Amino acid sequence: MAQHTKDTARVAAGLKAAIHNPNVSKEAKEHATARLKEMGQDAEHEHEPQEQTEVPQESTHVLAGYKATISNPHTSEEAKRHAQEVLEAAGIYGRHDDHTDEEHETRVLAGYKAALHNPRVSDAAKQHALQYLEEHGVNLED
C-alpha cells in the first residue's frame, strides 16, 4: 500500500482558510492556529488574497466523502467535527446517513457481488468478497 505524504504548503493553506472562514467554529479556528504555530507558520496570509468574484462550491463527491467521515468508526472525533463544519458550511444539516441499516447491508453485499464480476478487481480482493458473502449467507448461484 502506497503511503501519501501531505504537502505542508497545502496543509498550511487549508488551516489558514479555516481560520478566516466565518462558518468554522471558534474551537476549530483555535486548533488551526495551534497547528500552524507547530508548523512554524503564522496564522495570517503572507500576502493579500486575490479578490474572488465567486466562491467555489464543493463537489458532490467531496461532500459525500465528508458524510462518510462522520459515520466512519475509524475516524477521530476531531475529523468528524471538521467534516460536520464543512457540511454545515455547504448548507447540509442533520442526519447524513439517509438509509436504514438494512439498506446499508444490502448495498454492501451488492458491492461485494459486483466486485466478483469486475475485471479490474484483484484475485485477492475477489477472494475476500467471496468469503464475506459466504459468511453472510449469500447464495451466489442466482
N, C-alpha and C positions, 0 to 999 in steps of 0.2 A: 504494500500500500504506500503510495507516494505521500510524502509529507508536504504540507503547504506552509510556506513562510509568509508572514504578513509584511507588507511594505509599510515601514514605520511612518513614512510621509503621509500615506493614505490613512493610516490609523489616526495620526495626529489631526489630519484634516477633518476626519469624521468626529473626533472628540470636540474640536473647535466648533464645528457646525452644531453639535448638540448643545454646547454652552450658549450659543446665540439663537437657538430655536425657542420661540415663545411657547411651544407646545410640549417642551420637555420639563419634567418635574425639577424642583429645586434640588432634591437629593441626587438625581441623575447628573445635574449640572455640577454639583459639588464633586461627585465621583469622577466626572470627566476632567475637571480641573486638577484633581489629585493625580490622575493617570498622566496628564500632560506634564505635571511637575516631575513625576517619576521618570518620564522620558526626557527630561531636561528641556522641555518646551514651555513657552509662555502661552497662556490662555487667549491672548489677543492675536488677531491676524497680523502677519508680518507686513502686509500692505493692505490698502483699502480694497474691499471686494468690488469686482466689476458690477455695474448696475445690471440687474436682471429684469427683463420685461415679463417673464413668465416663470412660475415656479414649476420645476419638473415634477410630474406625478410618478409615484412608484408603480412599477409594472405589476400586473396581477400575479405574476409568478413570484416576484419578490414578496408581495404581501402574503401570498399563500405560504411562503417559507416562514414568515413571522408567525402566522397562525399555527403552523406545525410546531414551531419552537415552544409556544405556550403549552401545548399538550404533550410534549416530549418529556418522559420521565427522567431522561438522562441530561436534561438541560438545567443549568443553575437557576436559582431564583432571580439572580441579578439579570441574567439573559432574558428570562421570562418577563421581568418588569420592563426591560428595554423594548422587547417585542410588543408588549401591550401599549407602551407610549407611542411607538411608531404607528401601530394600527389606529390608535385614537387620533393621532395627528392626521392620518389619512381619512378620518371620518368613519372608522369602523369600530363600533362599540358592541359590548355584550358578549354573549356566548359565541365562541368561534368554532366549535365542533357542531355543525348543523345536521348531524345524522346520529342515529342511535348506535349503541354498542353492537347490536345485531347487524345493522347495515355496515358498520365498520368491519366486522368479522367477514361478512360476505365479500366486501371489497378486497380484503387481504387475501382471502382464498382465491378470488378471481385473479389477483395479481400473480400469485404463485402458479396458477394454472396457465396463465399467459406466458410466464417465464419458460415453461416446459416446451412451448412451441416457437419461441423466439430464437432465431438462428444466431443472434448476437450475444446470447447468454451463454456463459461458460458451462462446461460439463459439471464442474463442481457446484456452481450455483443451481443448475438444474437438479442435481442430486439432492441438494439442500431443500429445494422446493418440493421435490417428490417426497422426501422424508417428512416435511412439515405437513403436507396434505394427508399423508398416510396417518400421521399422529392425530390428525383432526377428523379422521373417519371419512375422508372424501373419496368417493368411488370414481376412479379415473376411467372406467370403461364406458362412460357416457359419451 
